[in-house]
Amino acid sequence: MAETRTPLVDPLGGILVIDKDGGRTSHDVVARCRKILRTKKIGHAGTLDPMATGVLVLGVERATKMLGLLTLTTKAYTATIRLGRSTVTDDAEGEPVATTDAAHLTDAEIASGITALTGDIQQVPATVSAIKINGERAYARARSGEDVQLAARPVTVSRFDLLERRDIPTDATTFVDLDVEVECTSGTYIRALARDLGAALGVGGHLTALRRTRVGPFTLAHARTLDQLAENPTLNLDLDAAATLSFPHREISPQEADSLRDGRWLSPIGLTPIHAARTPDGKVIALLEEKGKRSSPIFVVRPRGLID
């Protein structure tokens, strides 16, 4: 008789925060987690490039329905930018386009270039991004040889700090490696910052290392590697803990909980934006949004008859 593959988490599910290692795609991580937790109901809240490491947020079981509502608009990274070489992908995995000696660059010139890329800026995404052009990913078009032209879009780089400069002499030229920390809005491409910094300094630039340290409220302190998950196949945060961490909340009475479980609305209390309705014992019943005279459920976490 075939072995029954019972999921290792309850139907309510929750959030996994994975510390992704390099060389894996986000889809690789999802596939591994599905195998470890014995469930197909796992999705990710935004991808991370194969070269990159660090925080990848996954929803499991019913929590997958919450992923699109999470406020993951701010992200933080540590990265290494190499000045003196541009590549077709703006990172170390792409073929070199041009190489220029960067030894002459002064610290003041580099600081000025970084300042110009801090704040509200217009950024052209990398051509190997996942942005869709007429239904097809930009990276697929670029890899097929098409000359991909993407429009600039507004992003905010709230922090772009230089931690260390290292001059790297080679037989042919000298590169300048910059270790940096970046905090930015979702949709900002760190490889594009490397490209644009190198272009502004006249020597070209690309990304050689990238580690995401935070997505919204989820940090490396919450994260585990895939090997650690395999050793202890449990959630980082159950759905109640994840919702409490991610959203403001209002405490509700048993009668209000019953109304929400049936999909009915509550009276608003002036709490915005999306927020959690939570019982005194910490159980999240629904996520609510106030509009006019109603505080309406946009996701009922514990609907009557499905999860009691």
C-alpha positions as CSV (number, residue, x, y, z in Angstrom):
1,M,0.0,0.0,0.0
2,A,1.3,3.5,-0.9
3,E,2.3,5.7,1.9
4,T,-0.1,8.5,2.7
5,R,1.6,11.9,2.5
6,T,-0.1,13.9,5.2
7,P,0.9,17.6,5.3
8,L,3.2,18.4,8.2
9,V,1.3,21.7,8.9
10,D,-2.4,22.3,9.8
11,P,-4.8,23.6,7.2
12,L,-4.5,27.2,8.5
13,G,-0.9,27.3,7.6
14,G,1.4,30.3,8.0
15,I,4.6,31.9,6.8
16,L,8.0,30.4,6.0
17,V,10.9,32.8,5.9
18,I,13.7,31.1,4.0
19,D,17.3,32.2,3.9
20,K,17.9,31.3,0.3
21,D,21.3,30.1,-0.8
22,G,22.9,31.1,-4.1
23,G,22.3,29.2,-7.3
24,R,18.6,28.4,-6.6
25,T,15.6,30.0,-8.2
26,S,12.7,31.1,-6.0
27,H,10.7,28.3,-7.7
28,D,13.4,25.8,-6.7
29,V,12.9,26.9,-3.1
30,V,9.1,26.5,-3.3
31,A,9.5,23.0,-4.8
32,R,11.8,21.9,-2.0
33,C,9.5,23.3,0.7
34,R,6.5,21.5,-0.8
35,K,8.5,18.3,-0.6
36,I,9.7,18.9,3.0
37,L,6.2,20.0,4.3
38,R,4.3,17.5,2.1
39,T,1.9,20.0,0.6
40,K,1.5,21.7,-2.7
41,K,-0.1,24.7,-1.2
42,I,3.0,26.9,-1.0
43,G,3.6,30.2,-2.8
44,H,6.1,33.0,-2.7
45,A,5.7,36.7,-2.1
46,G,8.1,38.0,-4.7
47,T,11.1,36.3,-6.3
48,L,14.8,36.6,-5.6
49,D,17.4,36.2,-8.4
50,P,19.3,32.9,-8.5
51,M,22.6,34.6,-7.7
52,A,21.1,36.4,-4.6
53,T,20.8,35.0,-1.1
54,G,18.7,35.9,1.8
55,V,15.1,36.5,2.8
56,L,12.4,34.8,0.7
57,V,8.9,34.9,2.1
58,L,6.6,32.0,1.5
59,G,2.9,31.3,2.4
60,V,1.8,27.8,3.3
61,E,-1.7,26.3,3.1
62,R,-4.4,29.0,3.8
63,A,-1.8,31.7,4.4
64,T,-1.1,31.6,0.6
65,K,-4.3,33.7,0.3
66,M,-2.7,36.4,2.5
67,L,0.4,36.8,0.5
68,G,-1.0,39.4,-1.9
69,L,-2.2,41.5,1.0
70,L,1.1,41.6,2.9
71,T,2.7,45.1,3.0
72,L,6.1,44.1,1.5
73,T,6.8,47.5,-0.1
74,T,10.2,48.0,1.6
75,K,13.3,45.8,1.3
76,A,16.8,45.9,2.5
77,Y,20.0,44.4,1.0
78,T,23.7,44.1,1.4
79,A,25.6,44.0,-1.9
80,T,28.9,44.3,-3.7
81,I,29.3,46.5,-6.7
82,R,32.3,46.1,-9.0
83,L,33.3,49.3,-10.8
84,G,35.3,49.0,-14.0
85,R,33.3,46.4,-15.9
86,S,29.8,46.3,-17.4
87,T,28.0,43.1,-18.3
88,V,24.9,42.2,-20.4
89,T,23.0,41.3,-17.3
90,D,24.3,44.0,-15.0
91,D,25.6,41.2,-12.7
92,A,28.5,38.7,-12.5
93,E,26.6,36.0,-14.4
94,G,26.5,38.0,-17.6
95,E,29.1,38.3,-20.4
96,P,31.4,41.4,-20.1
97,V,30.5,44.3,-22.4
98,A,33.3,46.6,-21.6
99,T,36.2,46.9,-19.1
100,T,37.8,50.2,-18.0
101,D,40.4,50.9,-15.4
102,A,38.8,52.3,-12.2
103,A,41.8,53.0,-10.1
104,H,41.6,56.8,-10.7
105,L,38.2,57.1,-9.0
106,T,38.3,59.1,-5.8
107,D,36.2,58.4,-2.7
108,A,34.5,61.8,-3.2
109,E,33.5,60.9,-6.8
110,I,32.0,57.6,-5.7
111,A,30.2,59.3,-2.8
112,S,28.7,61.9,-5.2
113,G,27.6,59.1,-7.6
114,I,25.9,57.2,-4.7
115,T,24.1,60.4,-3.5
116,A,22.7,61.0,-7.0
117,L,21.1,57.5,-6.9
118,T,19.6,58.1,-3.4
119,G,16.0,59.3,-2.8
120,D,13.2,59.3,-5.4
121,I,14.7,58.4,-8.7
122,Q,13.7,57.2,-12.2
123,Q,15.2,53.7,-12.8
124,V,15.4,51.6,-16.0
125,P,15.0,48.0,-14.9
126,A,17.6,45.4,-15.9
127,T,16.8,43.8,-19.2
128,V,16.9,40.4,-17.6
129,S,14.1,41.3,-15.2
130,A,10.8,39.5,-14.9
131,I,8.8,42.4,-16.1
132,K,6.4,41.4,-18.8
133,I,6.4,42.9,-22.3
134,N,3.3,41.9,-24.3
135,G,2.8,38.9,-22.0
136,E,6.4,37.7,-22.2
137,R,9.1,38.1,-19.6
138,A,11.8,40.6,-20.4
139,Y,14.6,38.1,-19.6
140,A,13.1,35.6,-22.0
141,R,13.2,38.2,-24.8
142,A,16.7,39.3,-23.9
143,R,18.0,35.8,-23.9
144,S,16.5,35.1,-27.3
145,G,18.7,37.9,-28.7
146,E,16.0,40.7,-28.8
147,D,17.1,44.2,-28.0
148,V,14.9,44.8,-25.0
149,Q,14.0,48.4,-24.2
150,L,12.3,49.0,-20.8
151,A,10.8,52.3,-19.7
152,A,12.2,54.1,-16.6
153,R,9.9,54.0,-13.6
154,P,9.9,55.7,-10.2
155,V,11.5,54.0,-7.2
156,T,12.7,55.2,-3.9
157,V,16.2,54.4,-2.5
158,S,15.9,55.6,1.1
159,R,19.4,54.4,2.1
160,F,22.5,53.7,-0.1
161,D,25.5,53.5,2.2
162,L,29.0,52.7,1.3
163,L,30.6,50.3,3.9
164,E,33.9,49.6,2.4
165,R,36.0,50.2,-0.8
166,R,38.5,47.7,-2.1
167,D,40.8,48.2,-5.1
168,I,41.3,45.0,-7.0
169,P,44.4,45.0,-9.3
170,T,44.5,42.5,-12.1
171,D,47.0,42.0,-14.9
172,A,45.0,44.1,-17.3
173,T,43.2,46.7,-15.1
174,T,42.2,47.7,-11.6
175,F,38.6,47.2,-10.4
176,V,37.0,48.9,-7.5
177,D,34.7,46.8,-5.3
178,L,32.2,48.6,-3.1
179,D,30.4,46.9,-0.2
180,V,27.1,48.7,0.2
181,E,23.8,48.6,2.2
182,V,20.6,49.6,0.4
183,E,17.0,50.1,1.6
184,C,14.5,50.7,-1.1
185,T,10.9,50.3,-2.3
186,S,9.7,47.1,-3.9
187,G,10.5,47.1,-7.6
188,T,14.0,48.6,-7.2
189,Y,16.7,46.6,-9.0
190,I,20.0,46.6,-7.1
191,R,21.8,45.5,-10.2
192,A,20.5,48.6,-12.0
193,L,21.9,50.7,-9.2
194,A,25.3,49.1,-9.9
195,R,24.9,49.6,-13.6
196,D,23.9,53.3,-13.2
197,L,26.6,54.1,-10.7
198,G,29.3,52.7,-13.0
199,A,27.9,54.5,-16.0
200,A,27.8,57.8,-14.1
201,L,31.4,57.4,-13.1
202,G,32.4,56.5,-16.7
203,V,33.8,53.1,-15.9
204,G,30.8,50.8,-16.0
205,G,29.6,48.6,-13.2
206,H,27.9,45.4,-12.2
207,L,26.7,43.5,-9.2
208,T,28.9,40.7,-7.9
209,A,27.0,39.8,-4.7
210,L,23.5,40.4,-3.3
211,R,21.9,39.4,0.0
212,R,18.4,40.4,0.9
213,T,18.2,41.1,4.7
214,R,14.6,42.2,5.0
215,V,11.3,42.2,3.2
216,G,8.6,44.3,4.9
217,P,8.6,43.1,8.6
218,F,10.4,39.8,7.8
219,T,14.1,39.8,8.5
220,L,17.0,37.3,8.6
221,A,16.3,36.9,12.3
222,H,13.1,35.1,11.2
223,A,14.8,33.0,8.5
224,R,16.0,29.5,8.2
225,T,17.9,27.7,5.5
226,L,16.4,24.8,3.6
227,D,18.6,22.4,5.4
228,Q,17.4,23.8,8.8
229,L,13.8,23.5,7.6
230,A,14.4,19.9,6.6
231,E,15.7,19.1,10.1
232,N,12.8,20.8,11.7
233,P,9.8,21.0,9.3
234,T,7.7,23.6,11.0
235,L,6.5,27.1,10.1
236,N,8.5,30.2,11.1
237,L,5.2,32.0,12.0
238,D,1.7,30.5,12.2
239,L,-1.0,32.5,10.4
240,D,-2.0,34.3,13.6
241,A,1.6,35.4,14.4
242,A,2.2,36.4,10.8
243,A,-0.9,38.5,10.5
244,T,-0.2,40.2,13.9
245,L,3.4,41.0,12.7
246,S,2.3,42.2,9.3
247,F,-0.9,44.2,10.0
248,P,-2.3,46.6,12.6
249,H,-5.1,44.9,14.5
250,R,-8.4,45.5,16.4
251,E,-9.7,43.3,19.1
252,I,-13.2,41.9,18.5
253,S,-15.9,40.4,20.6
254,P,-17.2,36.8,20.2
255,Q,-20.3,38.2,18.5
256,E,-18.2,40.3,16.0
257,A,-16.1,37.2,15.4
258,D,-19.3,35.2,14.5
259,S,-20.3,38.0,12.1
260,L,-17.0,38.0,10.3
261,R,-16.9,34.2,10.1
262,D,-20.1,34.4,8.1
263,G,-18.7,37.1,5.9
264,R,-20.6,40.0,7.4
265,W,-19.1,43.5,8.0
266,L,-18.4,45.4,11.2
267,S,-18.7,49.1,12.1
268,P,-15.5,51.0,11.3
269,I,-13.3,52.3,14.1
270,G,-11.0,54.5,12.0
271,L,-8.2,52.0,11.5
272,T,-6.4,52.0,8.2
273,P,-5.2,50.5,6.0
274,I,-5.8,46.7,5.9
275,H,-5.8,45.4,9.4
276,A,-6.5,42.2,11.3
277,A,-9.6,41.4,13.5
278,R,-8.3,39.4,16.4
279,T,-10.0,37.8,19.4
280,P,-8.7,38.4,22.9
281,D,-6.9,35.0,22.8
282,G,-4.9,36.0,19.7
283,K,-6.9,34.3,17.0
284,V,-7.2,36.3,13.8
285,I,-10.6,35.9,12.3
286,A,-10.3,38.1,9.2
287,L,-8.4,40.9,7.5
288,L,-10.5,44.0,7.2
289,E,-10.6,47.2,5.1
290,E,-12.7,50.2,6.1
291,K,-14.7,52.0,3.4
292,G,-17.3,54.5,4.4
293,K,-19.6,53.1,7.1
294,R,-18.4,49.5,6.7
295,S,-15.3,47.6,7.9
296,S,-15.5,44.7,5.4
297,P,-13.6,41.4,5.4
298,I,-11.3,41.1,2.4
299,F,-10.0,37.7,3.6
300,V,-11.8,35.6,6.2
301,V,-9.1,33.6,7.9
302,R,-11.4,31.4,9.8
303,P,-14.7,31.0,7.9
304,R,-17.5,29.1,9.6
305,G,-17.6,25.5,8.6
306,L,-14.1,25.5,7.1
307,I,-11.9,26.2,10.1
308,D,-13.5,26.2,13.5
